[in-house]
Protein backbone atom coordinates (compact mmCIF):
# COMPACT_ATOMS: atom_id res chain seq x y z
CA UNK A 1 0.00 0.00 0.00
CA UNK A 2 1.30 3.44 -0.93
CA UNK A 3 1.68 6.06 1.79
CA UNK A 4 1.76 8.90 -0.75
CA UNK A 5 -1.17 11.28 -0.30
CA UNK A 6 -3.47 11.72 -3.29
CA UNK A 7 -4.22 15.40 -3.80
CA UNK A 8 -7.63 16.49 -5.02
CA UNK A 9 -6.19 19.66 -6.55
CA UNK A 10 -2.65 19.61 -8.02
CA UNK A 11 -0.52 22.75 -7.96
CA UNK A 12 -0.43 24.84 -11.10
CA UNK A 13 2.64 24.47 -13.31
CA UNK A 14 3.08 28.25 -13.62
CA UNK A 15 2.22 30.77 -10.92
CA UNK A 16 0.66 30.20 -7.51
CA UNK A 17 -2.41 28.17 -6.65
CA UNK A 18 -4.14 25.04 -7.83
CA UNK A 19 -5.15 23.72 -11.21
CA UNK A 20 -8.14 21.67 -12.26
CA UNK A 21 -9.13 18.79 -9.95
CA UNK A 22 -7.31 15.49 -10.37
CA UNK A 23 -9.74 13.25 -8.47
CA UNK A 24 -13.46 12.63 -8.40
CA UNK A 25 -13.69 14.24 -4.96
CA UNK A 26 -12.16 17.44 -6.29
CA UNK A 27 -14.56 17.47 -9.23
CA UNK A 28 -17.52 17.00 -6.85
CA UNK A 29 -16.38 19.92 -4.69
CA UNK A 30 -15.87 22.16 -7.73
CA UNK A 31 -19.23 21.15 -9.22
CA UNK A 32 -21.05 21.79 -5.93
CA UNK A 33 -19.41 25.22 -5.64
CA UNK A 34 -20.40 26.19 -9.17
CA UNK A 35 -23.93 24.81 -8.84
CA UNK A 36 -24.57 26.80 -5.65
CA UNK A 37 -23.32 30.00 -7.30
CA UNK A 38 -25.45 29.37 -10.39
CA UNK A 39 -28.46 28.67 -8.19
CA UNK A 40 -27.99 32.01 -6.43
CA UNK A 41 -27.87 33.80 -9.80
CA UNK A 42 -30.96 31.94 -11.06
CA UNK A 43 -32.84 32.99 -7.93
CA UNK A 44 -31.87 36.55 -8.89
CA UNK A 45 -30.20 37.22 -5.58
CA UNK A 46 -27.71 39.70 -7.11
CA UNK A 47 -30.63 41.92 -8.19
CA UNK A 48 -33.01 41.60 -5.25
CA UNK A 49 -30.75 40.83 -2.29
CA UNK A 50 -27.20 41.93 -3.17
CA UNK A 51 -25.94 41.79 0.43
CA UNK A 52 -27.13 38.20 0.81
CA UNK A 53 -25.67 37.26 -2.57
CA UNK A 54 -22.23 38.76 -1.95
CA UNK A 55 -21.95 37.45 1.59
CA UNK A 56 -22.99 33.99 0.35
CA UNK A 57 -20.51 34.24 -2.52
CA UNK A 58 -17.75 35.17 -0.07
CA UNK A 59 -18.63 32.35 2.32
CA UNK A 60 -18.81 29.75 -0.48
CA UNK A 61 -15.50 30.95 -1.90
CA UNK A 62 -13.86 30.84 1.53
CA UNK A 63 -15.09 27.27 2.09
CA UNK A 64 -13.86 26.28 -1.39
CA UNK A 65 -10.46 27.87 -0.72
CA UNK A 66 -10.12 26.05 2.63
CA UNK A 67 -10.92 22.72 0.93
CA UNK A 68 -8.34 23.45 -1.78
CA UNK A 69 -5.77 24.37 0.87
CA UNK A 70 -6.37 21.20 2.89
CA UNK A 71 -6.81 18.72 0.03
CA UNK A 72 -4.57 20.35 -2.57
CA UNK A 73 -0.89 20.06 -3.26
CA UNK A 74 1.20 22.54 -1.21
CA UNK A 75 1.46 25.83 -3.04
CA UNK A 76 4.43 27.92 -3.95
CA UNK A 77 5.34 30.11 -6.87
CA UNK A 78 6.19 27.83 -9.81
CA UNK A 79 8.07 28.60 -12.98
CA UNK A 80 7.20 25.45 -14.92
CA UNK A 81 9.26 22.30 -15.34
CA UNK A 82 12.45 22.21 -13.29
Phi and psi in radians as a Rosetta constraint file:
Dihedral C 1 N 2 CA 2 C 2 CIRCULARHARMONIC -1.453 0.35
Dihedral N 2 CA 2 C 2 N 3 CIRCULARHARMONIC 2.416 0.35
Dihedral C 2 N 3 CA 3 C 3 CIRCULARHARMONIC -1.665 0.35
Dihedral N 3 CA 3 C 3 N 4 CIRCULARHARMONIC -0.009 0.35
Dihedral C 3 N 4 CA 4 C 4 CIRCULARHARMONIC -1.244 0.35
Dihedral N 4 CA 4 C 4 N 5 CIRCULARHARMONIC 2.292 0.35
Dihedral C 4 N 5 CA 5 C 5 CIRCULARHARMONIC -1.310 0.35
Dihedral N 5 CA 5 C 5 N 6 CIRCULARHARMONIC 2.382 0.35
Dihedral C 5 N 6 CA 6 C 6 CIRCULARHARMONIC -1.617 0.35
Dihedral N 6 CA 6 C 6 N 7 CIRCULARHARMONIC 2.075 0.35
Dihedral C 6 N 7 CA 7 C 7 CIRCULARHARMONIC -1.483 0.35
Dihedral N 7 CA 7 C 7 N 8 CIRCULARHARMONIC 2.466 0.35
Dihedral C 7 N 8 CA 8 C 8 CIRCULARHARMONIC -1.359 0.35
Dihedral N 8 CA 8 C 8 N 9 CIRCULARHARMONIC -0.553 0.35
Dihedral C 8 N 9 CA 9 C 9 CIRCULARHARMONIC -2.252 0.35
Dihedral N 9 CA 9 C 9 N 10 CIRCULARHARMONIC 1.924 0.35
Dihedral C 9 N 10 CA 10 C 10 CIRCULARHARMONIC -1.312 0.35
Dihedral N 10 CA 10 C 10 N 11 CIRCULARHARMONIC 2.725 0.35
Dihedral C 10 N 11 CA 11 C 11 CIRCULARHARMONIC -1.214 0.35
Dihedral N 11 CA 11 C 11 N 12 CIRCULARHARMONIC 2.619 0.35
Dihedral C 11 N 12 CA 12 C 12 CIRCULARHARMONIC -1.198 0.35
Dihedral N 12 CA 12 C 12 N 13 CIRCULARHARMONIC 2.666 0.35
Dihedral C 12 N 13 CA 13 C 13 CIRCULARHARMONIC -1.282 0.35
Dihedral N 13 CA 13 C 13 N 14 CIRCULARHARMONIC -0.660 0.35
Dihedral C 13 N 14 CA 14 C 14 CIRCULARHARMONIC -2.124 0.35
Dihedral N 14 CA 14 C 14 N 15 CIRCULARHARMONIC 2.349 0.35
Dihedral C 14 N 15 CA 15 C 15 CIRCULARHARMONIC 1.586 0.35
Dihedral N 15 CA 15 C 15 N 16 CIRCULARHARMONIC -2.808 0.35
Dihedral C 15 N 16 CA 16 C 16 CIRCULARHARMONIC -2.062 0.35
Dihedral N 16 CA 16 C 16 N 17 CIRCULARHARMONIC 2.492 0.35
Dihedral C 16 N 17 CA 17 C 17 CIRCULARHARMONIC 2.093 0.35
Dihedral N 17 CA 17 C 17 N 18 CIRCULARHARMONIC -2.819 0.35
Dihedral C 17 N 18 CA 18 C 18 CIRCULARHARMONIC -2.067 0.35
Dihedral N 18 CA 18 C 18 N 19 CIRCULARHARMONIC 2.670 0.35
Dihedral C 18 N 19 CA 19 C 19 CIRCULARHARMONIC -1.659 0.35
Dihedral N 19 CA 19 C 19 N 20 CIRCULARHARMONIC -2.780 0.35
Dihedral C 19 N 20 CA 20 C 20 CIRCULARHARMONIC -1.169 0.35
Dihedral N 20 CA 20 C 20 N 21 CIRCULARHARMONIC 2.659 0.35
Dihedral C 20 N 21 CA 21 C 21 CIRCULARHARMONIC -1.025 0.35
Dihedral N 21 CA 21 C 21 N 22 CIRCULARHARMONIC 2.598 0.35
Dihedral C 21 N 22 CA 22 C 22 CIRCULARHARMONIC -2.027 0.35
Dihedral N 22 CA 22 C 22 N 23 CIRCULARHARMONIC 0.115 0.35
Dihedral C 22 N 23 CA 23 C 23 CIRCULARHARMONIC -2.462 0.35
Dihedral N 23 CA 23 C 23 N 24 CIRCULARHARMONIC 2.872 0.35
Dihedral C 23 N 24 CA 24 C 24 CIRCULARHARMONIC -1.156 0.35
Dihedral N 24 CA 24 C 24 N 25 CIRCULARHARMONIC -0.536 0.35
Dihedral C 24 N 25 CA 25 C 25 CIRCULARHARMONIC -1.142 0.35
Dihedral N 25 CA 25 C 25 N 26 CIRCULARHARMONIC -0.737 0.35
Dihedral C 25 N 26 CA 26 C 26 CIRCULARHARMONIC -1.104 0.35
Dihedral N 26 CA 26 C 26 N 27 CIRCULARHARMONIC -0.721 0.35
Dihedral C 26 N 27 CA 27 C 27 CIRCULARHARMONIC -1.124 0.35
Dihedral N 27 CA 27 C 27 N 28 CIRCULARHARMONIC -0.673 0.35
Dihedral C 27 N 28 CA 28 C 28 CIRCULARHARMONIC -1.123 0.35
Dihedral N 28 CA 28 C 28 N 29 CIRCULARHARMONIC -0.738 0.35
Dihedral C 28 N 29 CA 29 C 29 CIRCULARHARMONIC -1.119 0.35
Dihedral N 29 CA 29 C 29 N 30 CIRCULARHARMONIC -0.798 0.35
Dihedral C 29 N 30 CA 30 C 30 CIRCULARHARMONIC -1.100 0.35
Dihedral N 30 CA 30 C 30 N 31 CIRCULARHARMONIC -0.768 0.35
Dihedral C 30 N 31 CA 31 C 31 CIRCULARHARMONIC -1.108 0.35
Dihedral N 31 CA 31 C 31 N 32 CIRCULARHARMONIC -0.739 0.35
Dihedral C 31 N 32 CA 32 C 32 CIRCULARHARMONIC -1.107 0.35
Dihedral N 32 CA 32 C 32 N 33 CIRCULARHARMONIC -0.733 0.35
Dihedral C 32 N 33 CA 33 C 33 CIRCULARHARMONIC -1.051 0.35
Dihedral N 33 CA 33 C 33 N 34 CIRCULARHARMONIC -0.854 0.35
Dihedral C 33 N 34 CA 34 C 34 CIRCULARHARMONIC -1.157 0.35
Dihedral N 34 CA 34 C 34 N 35 CIRCULARHARMONIC -0.702 0.35
Dihedral C 34 N 35 CA 35 C 35 CIRCULARHARMONIC -1.123 0.35
Dihedral N 35 CA 35 C 35 N 36 CIRCULARHARMONIC -0.693 0.35
Dihedral C 35 N 36 CA 36 C 36 CIRCULARHARMONIC -1.168 0.35
Dihedral N 36 CA 36 C 36 N 37 CIRCULARHARMONIC -0.660 0.35
Dihedral C 36 N 37 CA 37 C 37 CIRCULARHARMONIC -1.177 0.35
Dihedral N 37 CA 37 C 37 N 38 CIRCULARHARMONIC -0.740 0.35
Dihedral C 37 N 38 CA 38 C 38 CIRCULARHARMONIC -1.118 0.35
Dihedral N 38 CA 38 C 38 N 39 CIRCULARHARMONIC -0.697 0.35
Dihedral C 38 N 39 CA 39 C 39 CIRCULARHARMONIC -1.056 0.35
Dihedral N 39 CA 39 C 39 N 40 CIRCULARHARMONIC -0.722 0.35
Dihedral C 39 N 40 CA 40 C 40 CIRCULARHARMONIC -1.113 0.35
Dihedral N 40 CA 40 C 40 N 41 CIRCULARHARMONIC -0.663 0.35
Dihedral C 40 N 41 CA 41 C 41 CIRCULARHARMONIC -1.231 0.35
Dihedral N 41 CA 41 C 41 N 42 CIRCULARHARMONIC -0.712 0.35
Dihedral C 41 N 42 CA 42 C 42 CIRCULARHARMONIC -1.081 0.35
Dihedral N 42 CA 42 C 42 N 43 CIRCULARHARMONIC -0.663 0.35
Dihedral C 42 N 43 CA 43 C 43 CIRCULARHARMONIC -1.308 0.35
Dihedral N 43 CA 43 C 43 N 44 CIRCULARHARMONIC 0.030 0.35
Dihedral C 43 N 44 CA 44 C 44 CIRCULARHARMONIC 1.069 0.35
Dihedral N 44 CA 44 C 44 N 45 CIRCULARHARMONIC 0.567 0.35
Dihedral C 44 N 45 CA 45 C 45 CIRCULARHARMONIC -1.106 0.35
Dihedral N 45 CA 45 C 45 N 46 CIRCULARHARMONIC -0.616 0.35
Dihedral C 45 N 46 CA 46 C 46 CIRCULARHARMONIC -1.081 0.35
Dihedral N 46 CA 46 C 46 N 47 CIRCULARHARMONIC -0.523 0.35
Dihedral C 46 N 47 CA 47 C 47 CIRCULARHARMONIC -1.475 0.35
Dihedral N 47 CA 47 C 47 N 48 CIRCULARHARMONIC -0.762 0.35
Dihedral C 47 N 48 CA 48 C 48 CIRCULARHARMONIC -1.657 0.35
Dihedral N 48 CA 48 C 48 N 49 CIRCULARHARMONIC -0.560 0.35
Dihedral C 48 N 49 CA 49 C 49 CIRCULARHARMONIC -2.396 0.35
Dihedral N 49 CA 49 C 49 N 50 CIRCULARHARMONIC 1.248 0.35
Dihedral C 49 N 50 CA 50 C 50 CIRCULARHARMONIC -1.085 0.35
Dihedral N 50 CA 50 C 50 N 51 CIRCULARHARMONIC -0.629 0.35
Dihedral C 50 N 51 CA 51 C 51 CIRCULARHARMONIC -1.130 0.35
Dihedral N 51 CA 51 C 51 N 52 CIRCULARHARMONIC -0.762 0.35
Dihedral C 51 N 52 CA 52 C 52 CIRCULARHARMONIC -1.107 0.35
Dihedral N 52 CA 52 C 52 N 53 CIRCULARHARMONIC -0.735 0.35
Dihedral C 52 N 53 CA 53 C 53 CIRCULARHARMONIC -1.084 0.35
Dihedral N 53 CA 53 C 53 N 54 CIRCULARHARMONIC -0.901 0.35
Dihedral C 53 N 54 CA 54 C 54 CIRCULARHARMONIC -1.220 0.35
Dihedral N 54 CA 54 C 54 N 55 CIRCULARHARMONIC -0.581 0.35
Dihedral C 54 N 55 CA 55 C 55 CIRCULARHARMONIC -1.228 0.35
Dihedral N 55 CA 55 C 55 N 56 CIRCULARHARMONIC -0.669 0.35
Dihedral C 55 N 56 CA 56 C 56 CIRCULARHARMONIC -1.139 0.35
Dihedral N 56 CA 56 C 56 N 57 CIRCULARHARMONIC -0.722 0.35
Dihedral C 56 N 57 CA 57 C 57 CIRCULARHARMONIC -1.057 0.35
Dihedral N 57 CA 57 C 57 N 58 CIRCULARHARMONIC -0.772 0.35
Dihedral C 57 N 58 CA 58 C 58 CIRCULARHARMONIC -1.123 0.35
Dihedral N 58 CA 58 C 58 N 59 CIRCULARHARMONIC -0.740 0.35
Dihedral C 58 N 59 CA 59 C 59 CIRCULARHARMONIC -1.151 0.35
Dihedral N 59 CA 59 C 59 N 60 CIRCULARHARMONIC -0.787 0.35
Dihedral C 59 N 60 CA 60 C 60 CIRCULARHARMONIC -1.072 0.35
Dihedral N 60 CA 60 C 60 N 61 CIRCULARHARMONIC -0.744 0.35
Dihedral C 60 N 61 CA 61 C 61 CIRCULARHARMONIC -1.143 0.35
Dihedral N 61 CA 61 C 61 N 62 CIRCULARHARMONIC -0.685 0.35
Dihedral C 61 N 62 CA 62 C 62 CIRCULARHARMONIC -1.112 0.35
Dihedral N 62 CA 62 C 62 N 63 CIRCULARHARMONIC -0.775 0.35
Dihedral C 62 N 63 CA 63 C 63 CIRCULARHARMONIC -1.078 0.35
Dihedral N 63 CA 63 C 63 N 64 CIRCULARHARMONIC -0.766 0.35
Dihedral C 63 N 64 CA 64 C 64 CIRCULARHARMONIC -1.084 0.35
Dihedral N 64 CA 64 C 64 N 65 CIRCULARHARMONIC -0.743 0.35
Dihedral C 64 N 65 CA 65 C 65 CIRCULARHARMONIC -1.110 0.35
Dihedral N 65 CA 65 C 65 N 66 CIRCULARHARMONIC -0.720 0.35
Dihedral C 65 N 66 CA 66 C 66 CIRCULARHARMONIC -1.108 0.35
Dihedral N 66 CA 66 C 66 N 67 CIRCULARHARMONIC -0.725 0.35
Dihedral C 66 N 67 CA 67 C 67 CIRCULARHARMONIC -1.108 0.35
Dihedral N 67 CA 67 C 67 N 68 CIRCULARHARMONIC -0.766 0.35
Dihedral C 67 N 68 CA 68 C 68 CIRCULARHARMONIC -1.061 0.35
Dihedral N 68 CA 68 C 68 N 69 CIRCULARHARMONIC -0.716 0.35
Dihedral C 68 N 69 CA 69 C 69 CIRCULARHARMONIC -1.131 0.35
Dihedral N 69 CA 69 C 69 N 70 CIRCULARHARMONIC -0.731 0.35
Dihedral C 69 N 70 CA 70 C 70 CIRCULARHARMONIC -1.371 0.35
Dihedral N 70 CA 70 C 70 N 71 CIRCULARHARMONIC -0.632 0.35
Dihedral C 70 N 71 CA 71 C 71 CIRCULARHARMONIC -1.845 0.35
Dihedral N 71 CA 71 C 71 N 72 CIRCULARHARMONIC -0.006 0.35
Dihedral C 71 N 72 CA 72 C 72 CIRCULARHARMONIC -1.721 0.35
Dihedral N 72 CA 72 C 72 N 73 CIRCULARHARMONIC 2.881 0.35
Dihedral C 72 N 73 CA 73 C 73 CIRCULARHARMONIC -1.126 0.35
Dihedral N 73 CA 73 C 73 N 74 CIRCULARHARMONIC 2.491 0.35
Dihedral C 73 N 74 CA 74 C 74 CIRCULARHARMONIC -0.959 0.35
Dihedral N 74 CA 74 C 74 N 75 CIRCULARHARMONIC 2.411 0.35
Dihedral C 74 N 75 CA 75 C 75 CIRCULARHARMONIC -1.685 0.35
Dihedral N 75 CA 75 C 75 N 76 CIRCULARHARMONIC 2.642 0.35
Dihedral C 75 N 76 CA 76 C 76 CIRCULARHARMONIC -2.881 0.35
Dihedral N 76 CA 76 C 76 N 77 CIRCULARHARMONIC 2.868 0.35
Dihedral C 76 N 77 CA 77 C 77 CIRCULARHARMONIC -1.199 0.35
Dihedral N 77 CA 77 C 77 N 78 CIRCULARHARMONIC 2.262 0.35
Dihedral C 77 N 78 CA 78 C 78 CIRCULARHARMONIC -2.104 0.35
Dihedral N 78 CA 78 C 78 N 79 CIRCULARHARMONIC 2.521 0.35
Dihedral C 78 N 79 CA 79 C 79 CIRCULARHARMONIC -1.956 0.35
Dihedral N 79 CA 79 C 79 N 80 CIRCULARHARMONIC 0.288 0.35
Dihedral C 79 N 80 CA 80 C 80 CIRCULARHARMONIC 1.816 0.35
Dihedral N 80 CA 80 C 80 N 81 CIRCULARHARMONIC -2.724 0.35
Dihedral C 80 N 81 CA 81 C 81 CIRCULARHARMONIC -1.152 0.35
Dihedral N 81 CA 81 C 81 N 82 CIRCULARHARMONIC 2.412 0.35
